[in-house]
Amino acid sequence: MEQLNFTKMVGAGNDFVVIDNVLKVKSQAFKGFEKIAKKICNRKTGIGSDGVLVLEKSKRADFRMRIFNADGSEAEMCGNGLRCAILYSRMHGCTSKRVKVETKAGIYEGDITGKDRVRVKMEEPKDLRSGFSIDVSGKKIRANFINTGVPHAVVFVEGLDKIDVGIVGSEIRHHDEFKPKGANVDFVEIVNSKNIKMRTYERGVEGETFACGTGAVASAIMTALSSQFNKAHSLNLKINVHTLGGILKVEFQKIDNKIKNVYLEGETKEVFKGNIIL
């Protein structure tokens, strides 16, 4: 039997197990995290988390972050996971003023903006498609698609609290429209020009999570591009995204319907440390 040391982190309700293979003096040379993640993330027989963050050495940044979902699949990026990794690194020896992190989706930068708050610069969105219809359980649903590091389907609703995110989200996540990779699904209710509410079904977790960083960015951007915002030619926007786990702040510029300078900010904290027997 082998023991794996870990740190539990939470970012706006998303919880992650951090495996440090770069910042600590003694590296834990474990392989096969696709299988290990399933055990670690199990909330009955493991530690319990939405995902596992494995920190490794990088030649291009302060460190490399790999993200393994609860089902063992490896994700391209994770906004709240990124914020957790940056706070962890600053708490455990990284001295960079702005921390650079290598991911499968590219290089990201972030810094600490206050007590337990981390702000990261996100990549500009791509593959935007808006206002198309998909068939879900025999009903037509108006959907939007955007990639904010990972693919997201964004669906605007009224009465967000009444949505069965587990059932409807699963069907949209596996819909032919988003094959072969599928998509995270964000259900969004617009409160006003500065606030939206969001619930997310995450692929890889295969269920609803308390928050989603890339989903918050996707939801805020698609809100800004919706009809009630489109009259503005150029805007500096700040949108508060209310999730089950807390409020995430998304900032960006909208210039001629193009999105630039995207930032994600929110609460992040270390919860506990321990080890698990594998």
N, C-alpha and C positions, 0 to 999 in steps of 0.2 A: 504494500500500500504506500502511496505517495501523498504528501500534503502540499496543497497549493495555497500560498498566502494571497489574500485579497483585501481590497478596500471597497466598501459599499458607498456609492455616491447617488445623490438625487438631484435632478435638475427640473424644477417646475412640475414635479410629480412623476416624471420618467425616472426609473431607478436602474442603476447599472452596477455591475461588478467590475472593478478595475484590476487587471492583472499587470503588474509593473515588471517589465523585462528590460528596462533601460535606465531608469532614474536611481534605483537602489543599487548598492554595491554588488550584491549577489544576485545574478540573473536566475530566473526560474526557467530552465530549458525544457518547457513542455511543448509538445506538438499535438496536432490533431484537435484544435480547439472547436472544430465543427461538431465533434462528438461531445467534448467536454462541456460546451456551452449548454447543451440540452440538459445535462445533469445540474449544472450550476443554476440555471434559470428556473428550474422547477420549484414552484412555491410550496410544494408538499414535501418533497424528498431532497431538495437542494437548498441553496441560499435564497433563491427567489429574486428575479429581476426581469426587466424587459429585454436586457441584452448584456453582453460581455464586451468590455473594452480592453484590448490587448495593446499595451504600449511597447514599441520596439524602437531600435536605433534607426536613424534616418540620415542620409547624406545631404538631403535637401532642406531639412527643417530641424527644429529642436528635437522632435521625435516623430515617429509614425504611429498612427492610431488605426487599428483594425477593429471592425465592429461585427460581432457575431450575434445574430438574433436568437430568440428563445427556441426556434426550431432548428438551430444549427447552421442556417444559411448565413453567408457573409454579405453585409450591406455595403453600398458604396460610401455612404456618409450618414451622419446622424447629428442634427443640430444641437440637441440637448446633451447628447453624448460628448460632442466636441467641447461644449462649455464645461462639462464635468472634468474632462481630461485636462483642460487648461487650468482649472482651479487646483486639481490634484497636483499638476506639475509645479505650480508655484508654491504649493505647500510642502513639496518634497524635493527641493533643490534647484529647480529651474530658475535662473536669474534674469532671463530675457524680459525686457520691459513689455514687448509685444511678443507673445508666444506664437511660434509658427508650428503648424501641425500638418504632416503629410497624411493624406487619405487616398483611397482609391478614386475619389472624385476630384482630387487636386490638392493644392496647398491652401490652408486657411490660417488666418491670423486672429488673435483675440487678446483681450486684456481684462484685468480686474477693475471694475468701475466703482466698487463700494463693498461694504461688508457682505460677503456671500453673493455678490452679483458679478456676472461675467458677460461681456459683450464681444461678439465675434462678427467679423466681416464675411458675409456669405457670397457665393458666386452669383453672377447675373443669371436669371432664369432662362431656360431655353425650351424649345418644343411646345410653345403655347398654342393651345387650341381652345376656343371658347364657344359655348352655346350650341353644342351638338346633342342629339337625343340618343339615349340608349334604352333598351328594353330590360326592365328589371321586374321579374315576377309578373309579366304580362302588362306592366304599366310603363309608359314613357316617362323617363326622367331626363331633365336637362342637365348636362354635365359640362365640366371644363377640365382641361388637362394642362399640367405644367410640371417641368422638371426643375427642382430647386436643390439639386444634388442627388436626389432620388425622385422617382416619378410619383406624382400625386394627381388623383382625381378629386376635383372640388365641386361639391354640390350645395347650392344655396337652398335653405329651407326656412320655413316658419314653424315655430313650436319645436325647437331643437331638443328639448328635454323629453319629448314624446317619441323621438326616433329610436327604432330598434337598431342600434349601431351594429350589433353583432350579426344579425341576420342580413340586413340590407347591405351593410358594409362588406360582408363576405362575398355576396353575389356580385357587387360592383368590382371588388378587388380581383375577382377571377373572370371578369367579363371579357368576351372576345375582343372588345375594343382596345383592351390594354395588354393583350398578349404580345410576346411570350413572357415578359417579366412580371406582368401584373402591375398594380399601383396601390399605394396607400390611399385611403379614402377619407377626405375631410368633409364633414357636414358643417355648414357655416350659416349662422344667423346674424344679419347685420343689425346692430343696435342703433348706431349713429355713425357720423363720419369719422369718429376717432375710436370706436369700440366695436368689436365683433365677438361673438361666442363661437367656439369650435369644439367638436368632438371628432376623434380620429380612430379609424380602424387601421391597424398597422400590419402590413404584410411581414412575414417572418415571426411576429408575435402571434399572428392569426387571431386577433381579438382587439377590443378597445383598450387603449392606454390612457393614462391620466393627462398626457400632453404629447406633443410632437413638435420639435423645433423646426424641421424643414416643412412640416405641415402648417405651422403658424405663418411661416414666410409665404408659402404657397397661397394660403387663404387670404392673407393681407394683400398680396399682389393682385390676385384675381378680384378681390373686392374693389381695389383701386381702378381696375380696368373695366368694372361693370358699368352699366348705363348711367347710374346716378353720379358717378365720378368722372365720366368721360368728357364732360364739358370743359374741364380744365386742361389747358394746353401744357402747362409745366407746373409741377407741384413738388414740394418737399413734404413727404408724408410721414406721419408717425401714427401707427395704429396699434392699439392695445388688444391683444388676442386673449380672451378669457377662456381658459381651459379648466378641466376638472382639478388639475393640480396647481393652478395659480395663473398669474398674468404674465404673458410674454410680450415684450415690446419689439415691434418690427418697424424699422426706419428705412426709407429708400426715396430715391428721386424718380419721378415719372416725367420724362421728357419726350414729347411727340409719341406717346404710347410705348416708349421704350423704358425699361426699368434699369436704373443704375444705382451703384453705391448702396447695397443692401446690408443691413445690420440686424442682428438678433441679440436681444438682451433679456436676462431674467435671473431669478434666484437659483443658486446652486450651493450644495453643501455636502460635506463628508458626514456619513451617518455612523459607520462603525468599521472596525477592522477585525480580521480573523483568519482562519485557515479551514480548508475543507479537505477531507480525505477522499482521494479519487480511487 
